Amino acid sequence: MNQQRKKIAALAELATIVLDVRLAALRKIAAERNASLAALAALATPEAPPDDDISPITAAQAGLRYQQWADLRRAEINMRLSLQTAEWQVQRESVTTAFGRTDALNRLGAKMKLARK
């Protein structure tokens, strides 16, 4: 029985390490995903106030050029964001599994300690 407790304790320690590694990976991908979301939100800036020094036609042309550039940039960010979201979901599931294993092993170890007493 003592040997089993040692094995369970060692497995619980390894499961905790795996959980920590997976949580770190989840935090990293979540930070990257949040940065992409912020970049996407930054592209939705309000129009600049009218400037008396430039003609309305020039201002409209500049606005259209910005929108073209912003549309291309949004497409790039959305592609990256979709990949990041998929990776985030996979990492989240991985963390959930690792947490479940860690919790189960810790509970089993606690039960074994109680049974010993």
Residue pairs with C-beta under 8 A, 6 or more apart in sequence:
1 112
1 116
4 112
5 109
5 112
5 113
5 116
8 105
8 108
8 109
8 112
9 109
11 105
12 102
12 105
12 106
12 108
12 109
15 98
15 101
15 102
15 105
16 102
18 98
18 101
18 102
19 95
19 98
19 99
19 101
19 102
22 91
22 94
22 95
22 98
23 95
23 98
25 91
25 94
26 88
26 91
26 92
26 94
26 95
29 84
29 87
29 88
29 91
30 88
32 84
33 81
33 84
33 85
33 88
36 77
36 80
36 81
36 84
37 81
39 77
40 74
40 77
40 78
40 81
43 70
43 73
43 74
43 77
47 63
50 56
50 59
51 59
54 62
